[in-house]
Amino acid sequence: QVQLVESGGGLVQSGGSLRLSCAASGSIFSRYSMGWYRQAPGKQRELVATITSGGSTYYADSVKGRFTISRDNAKNTVYLQMNSLKPEDTAVYYCNTYPWSAARVSWGQGTQVTVSS
């Protein structure tokens, strides 16, 4: 069974940077597009960025130009470099396949990102 483990979150001031990592057990990376999602308190989970197996990327308008998604298929790991962080980026960040329905992998525990103003 595939497991996803997110890490790298923390508390950072507005304008700061963080780099999130997501390690997956199993070999899903080479077969699926991967995505980073986030869920803020009281809000629904939303898509932040995606990356195909070939490296093509997509970003939500709210993070375009500030966040960069990348992947290392040899390490079964996907990354999210987050720069120029804003308080509205505060959320729990998760990774999973994109779309989730492609493999229906259970969600990990996520990693908390808190941006102070």
N, C-alpha and C positions, 0 to 999 in steps of 0.2 A: 504494500500500500504506500502510495506516495505521501510524503510529509513535507510541509513547507515551514521553514524557520526563518523569520524575519529578525533583523538586528540593526543596530546603528542609530536608533532614535535617541532623543534626549531633550534637554532644555537649552534653548539658544535664544539670544537676543535678536530682535528684528534686524534684518540685514545680514545675519550670519548664515553659515552653511552647515549642512550635514550630508553624510553619505550613508544611505541605507543599503543593506545586503539581504538577499533572500537565497537561502540554500535549499535545494530540493534533493530528497532521496529519490532514487529511481532515474529513469532516462527520459522524462517527459520533455526536457528542454529542447532536445534535438528535433522533436516532432511538432511542438506547439508554439504559437505566439504566446508571449508572456506579458502580463500587465501588472502595474502597481495601481492599487485602489486605496482610498482613504475614507474614513468615517469620523466625522466630527460629532460631538455630543448633540443629541436630539435631531440629527440629520441622517439621511440615508447614505449608504455607501456609494461612493462615486468613483468613476474611472479617472485616473490621473495621467497615465502614459502607457503605451504598449510598444512592444518590439517583436517583429517577426523572427522566424528562425534565420532569415537572411540578413537581418539587421535593419530593416525599414522601421521607422519610428512614427509614432503619433503622440501628440500632447493635447491635453485639454487647454482651452484658451487661457484659463486662469493660471497656468504654470508655464506656458510657452515662453521660451527665452530665458527661463530661470532654472528649470529642471532638465536633467539629461538622463535618459534611460540607456543602459547598456547590458550586455550579457556575455558570459564566458561559458560556452557550452561544455568545454572540457572540465570545468569545475562545477557544472550544474548550478550556476549562480547567476542571478540577475541583480543589477545595481540601480540605484536612483541617486544621482548627485543633485542635491538641492541647494541652490544659491539664492542670495537676496531674499531670504525667508521673510514672510509676513505673518502677523498674528493670525490671519485667516487661514494659514496653512496648518494651524494646530489641529491635530486629528490622530487617530490610530491608523497606521499605514500597513497595508497587507499586500502580498503578492499572490498571484494565481495565474492560471492560464487565461488567455483571452481568445474568445469569450469563455467565461467560466463553464458554460455548458459543453465546451469542447471535450473536457475530460472529467468534469464534476469532482475536482479534487477538494477535499475538506479544507476549510479555511484554517490557517495557523492562528497563533495568538496575537499576531501583529506586533508592531513596535510603535510606542507613543512618541510623537513629536509635539513639543510645546514651544511656541514662539512667543516670547514676551515683548511687549511694546516699550 
